[in-house]
Amino acid sequence: MGKIAWVFPGQGAQFPGMCRELYDEFEEARRTFEEADDALGESLSKLCFEGPREKLTLTVNAQPAILTASVAAARVLESKGLKPDMVAGLSLGEYTALVIAGSLSLSDAVVLTRKRGRFMQEACPPGRGGMAAILGLSAAEIEAMCFEARSVGVVQPANYNCPGQIVVSGEAAAVAEVSRLARSKGGKAIPLDVSAPFHSPLIAPAEEKLRRELERVTIRAPSIPVYSNVTGETEKTPGEIIENLVKQVTSPVLWQTSVEAMTRDGAVAFLEVGPGKSLTGFVRKINSNAMAANFISPAELGAVLDFHREALLR
């Protein structure tokens, strides 16, 4: 019997109107958004459904918004009798994974991600840092370019997304230098429209602030395997979860490693639960034999039910 992994998107997946159809049709989604609104003391749901896009895209809003939309979608699936065998999330999505695994309450996670977004934004002055997606080159080549560009400024791989796609992050001039080097080697470099150089040493001041907040909330051992961005392996204890979430702020996201570890541990199918389709694409590039799909609207529910049934027969 094949195992099914649910994976959850990170920042950048947000869009006005996300999850509105699930909210309108399913009580589980409505209760999820009401819980998030109560936790924040404001209408996150209205921002998710109506925008404006500029406000929704702000880090302090995008992080709790994507988390809430993803949890709402997951709870709809759970109401239909579906459940994952293991979970993981990209950056912010790791918090969603921990909610679904029972390690964090939704209300705590929503407040944590709001504060996480603020700490990360405040850690680096606007304009100092940047990020770029480097396409078509190996991890070793990009790591060497980052090392060479350190004569210009701080820069490092931030996301190992899949073969042929790695995101770099750091000081703007150093990111530009890595981009130049990548193009000279025949690769592509796409600047990312981000508000801070995430997963780089430039936002290290956010780490201890986040640690203090994590130590104030109740974190339980997960009920199903949760794969950490920092190690690519499962995290089992509350202490381990806190350490990994703190390190995650400045450490590269080992997404490819995580997917490979889940495959090793029996996952034959990966369902991206929440807004966006990026993780579905990454999974297909990492493991062409894996089943991959996404879920964010009622129109996709029938296909997802079939997807689960087919995966269990593998």
CORQUI-V102594 format. One record per residue. PSI is psi in degrees with one decimal (999 if undefined). OMEGA is omega as a letter, one per 20 degrees, with the letter a starting at -180 (* if undefined). D_CENTER is the distance of its C-alpha to the mean C-alpha in Angstrom with 2 decimals. Layout:
[[PSI	OMEGA	D_CENTER] [PSI	OMEGA	D_CENTER]]
This chain:
[[125.0	a	27.58] [148.1	r	24.16] [151.8	a	21.04] [128.8	r	18.07] [134.5	r	14.40] [132.6	r	11.98] [147.7	a	8.39] [135.5	a	5.81] [161.9	r	4.15] [-169.3	a	2.78] [141.3	a	6.32] [-16.5	a	9.04] [-9.1	a	8.94] [149.4	r	11.39] [145.4	r	15.07] [133.3	a	18.20] [-4.7	a	19.30] [130.7	r	16.03] [3.7	a	16.95] [-40.6	a	20.53] [-38.9	r	22.19] [-39.7	r	20.68] [-44.3	a	21.76] [-29.7	a	25.20] [-27.4	a	25.74] [129.8	r	24.31] [-35.5	a	25.25] [-39.7	r	22.18] [-41.5	r	19.97] [-44.7	a	22.55] [-35.9	r	22.67] [-48.1	r	18.93] [-36.5	r	19.14] [-39.2	r	22.42] [-41.0	r	21.04] [-42.1	r	18.35] [-43.7	a	21.14] [-40.7	a	23.42] [-38.1	a	21.09] [-17.5	a	20.64] [28.0	r	24.21] [168.2	a	23.41] [82.4	r	22.59] [-34.6	a	18.87] [-44.0	r	19.73] [-40.2	r	22.19] [-40.5	r	19.80] [-41.2	a	17.31] [-32.5	a	20.31] [-14.1	a	22.57] [-152.8	j	20.83] [156.9	a	22.11] [-41.2	a	19.34] [-39.4	r	20.01] [-39.7	r	19.54] [-32.1	a	16.40] [-19.6	r	14.82] [136.3	a	15.75] [-40.8	a	13.02] [-21.3	r	14.75] [-40.9	a	14.62] [-39.7	a	11.47] [-53.9	r	9.27] [-28.3	a	11.62] [-48.0	r	12.27] [-41.7	r	9.03] [-47.9	a	8.93] [-43.4	r	12.60] [-40.2	a	12.64] [-41.4	r	10.40] [-39.9	r	12.65] [-45.6	r	15.61] [-41.7	r	15.07] [-39.3	a	14.72] [-32.1	r	17.86] [-45.3	r	19.73] [-41.8	r	19.22] [-34.5	r	20.34] [-18.8	r	23.35] [9.2	r	24.34] [6.9	r	24.51] [148.2	r	21.40] [150.4	r	19.34] [157.5	r	17.05] [-21.7	a	18.47] [159.6	a	15.26] [156.1	r	11.53] [161.0	r	8.32] [151.3	a	4.56] [111.1	r	2.55] [-112.1	r	3.76] [-36.6	a	4.18] [-18.3	r	3.23] [-32.3	r	5.89] [-40.9	r	8.09] [-45.1	r	8.22] [-39.9	a	9.15] [-32.6	r	11.66] [-47.8	a	13.11] [-29.6	r	13.78] [-0.7	r	15.27] [9.5	a	17.48] [-33.2	a	16.60] [144.1	r	15.80] [155.0	r	17.52] [-43.8	a	15.84] [-40.9	r	18.15] [-41.8	a	17.29] [-38.4	r	13.50] [-45.1	r	14.12] [-41.4	r	16.50] [-44.2	a	14.48] [-30.3	r	11.56] [-45.9	r	14.45] [-39.8	r	16.10] [-45.6	r	13.20] [-42.0	a	12.89] [-43.8	r	16.67] [-41.9	a	17.08] [-39.2	a	14.90] [-40.9	a	16.77] [-19.3	a	20.07] [-25.8	a	19.79] [125.0	a	20.60] [142.6	r	23.20] [135.8	r	22.39] [-18.0	a	23.39] [-36.2	a	23.43] [173.0	r	20.16] [173.8	r	18.28] [152.9	r	15.88] [142.4	r	16.81] [126.4	r	15.74] [123.4	a	18.54] [143.5	r	19.58] [9.4	r	22.34] [160.9	a	22.85] [161.8	r	22.37] [-41.6	a	20.27] [-40.2	r	23.66] [-43.5	a	24.83] [-39.1	r	21.89] [-40.4	r	22.13] [-38.3	r	25.85] [-39.7	r	25.36] [-41.1	r	23.21] [-43.6	r	26.02] [-38.4	a	28.61] [-8.2	a	26.97] [-13.6	r	26.95] [-19.5	r	30.54] [-37.6	a	29.19] [-178.5	a	26.43] [129.0	r	23.30] [145.0	r	20.74] [160.7	r	18.53] [135.4	a	15.94] [-32.3	r	12.45] [118.9	r	10.43] [85.1	a	12.41] [-48.7	a	10.89] [169.9	r	14.09] [128.5	r	17.84] [2.7	r	18.94] [110.9	r	15.76] [135.8	r	14.77] [135.6	r	13.62] [154.4	a	15.96] [146.4	r	16.00] [-154.9	r	18.99] [141.7	a	22.22] [-43.3	a	22.84] [-37.2	a	26.02] [-37.2	r	24.58] [-40.5	r	21.67] [-36.9	r	24.47] [-41.7	r	26.52] [-40.1	r	23.93] [-41.3	r	23.62] [-45.1	r	27.42] [-39.5	a	27.72] [-44.3	a	25.28] [-35.0	a	27.34] [-20.8	r	30.50] [6.8	r	29.37] [6.2	r	28.73] [176.7	r	24.97] [148.2	r	23.15] [122.3	a	21.33] [111.6	r	19.38] [140.1	a	18.89] [140.1	r	15.69] [85.2	a	16.35] [158.4	a	14.43] [-8.4	a	15.98] [159.0	r	15.62] [77.1	a	15.29] [150.2	r	11.94] [41.3	r	12.01] [161.7	r	15.76] [-16.5	a	18.83] [-21.9	r	19.60] [24.0	r	17.44] [-32.9	r	18.89] [-19.3	r	20.75] [-20.8	a	17.65] [-53.9	a	17.50] [-31.7	r	20.64] [-43.4	r	20.18] [-39.7	r	16.93] [-45.3	a	18.82] [-40.4	r	21.59] [-40.6	r	19.49] [-36.2	a	17.86] [-12.3	r	21.43] [-16.1	a	22.67] [163.6	r	20.74] [122.9	r	21.39] [127.0	a	19.04] [161.1	r	20.31] [136.2	a	20.17] [146.4	a	17.81] [-18.8	r	19.86] [161.8	a	18.07] [131.7	r	16.43] [127.6	a	12.94] [126.7	a	11.81] [140.6	r	10.88] [-32.7	a	8.94] [-36.4	a	12.26] [-22.9	a	14.69] [5.8	a	13.33] [175.6	a	15.57] [148.8	r	15.85] [129.8	a	16.11] [-27.7	a	19.12] [156.6	r	20.51] [-39.7	r	19.66] [-41.4	r	20.75] [-39.8	r	18.57] [-45.8	r	15.44] [-47.5	a	16.53] [-43.3	a	17.30] [-39.0	r	14.02] [-32.3	r	12.05] [-48.5	a	14.76] [-30.7	a	14.75] [-28.7	a	11.05] [-41.9	a	12.05] [-0.7	a	14.35] [154.0	r	13.58] [146.0	r	12.22] [115.6	a	9.05] [66.5	a	11.14] [-45.1	r	9.32] [-43.3	r	12.82] [-40.4	a	14.35] [-46.0	r	12.16] [-40.2	r	13.07] [-38.1	r	16.57] [-40.7	r	16.87] [-38.6	r	16.00] [-44.8	r	18.53] [-36.0	a	20.99] [11.0	r	20.71] [-1.7	a	21.69] [125.9	r	18.83] [-11.9	a	20.44] [140.4	a	18.14] [119.6	r	14.43] [117.8	r	13.66] [114.7	a	10.58] [112.5	a	10.94] [-177.1	a	10.23] [147.4	r	10.77] [165.7	a	10.72] [9.5	a	11.76] [-44.0	a	10.13] [-34.6	r	8.85] [-44.0	r	12.37] [-41.3	r	13.94] [-45.6	a	12.41] [-44.0	a	13.59] [-32.1	r	16.95] [-28.5	r	17.43] [-42.3	a	16.72] [95.7	a	18.90] [-15.3	r	21.24] [-12.1	a	22.78] [147.5	r	19.80] [140.7	a	19.65] [136.1	r	16.59] [173.2	r	16.20] [159.9	a	14.18] [123.8	r	15.16] [-4.9	a	15.24] [156.3	r	19.03] [-30.8	a	22.26] [-23.0	a	23.56] [-4.8	a	21.10] [-43.7	a	22.06] [-43.3	r	25.10] [-35.9	r	23.44] [-38.1	r	20.70] [-43.6	r	23.59] [-39.6	r	25.34] [-46.6	r	22.28] [-44.7	a	22.13] [-43.7	a	25.90] [-40.6	a	26.02] [-39.1	a	23.43] [-22.5	a	25.53] [-9.2	a	28.56] [999	*	27.28]]
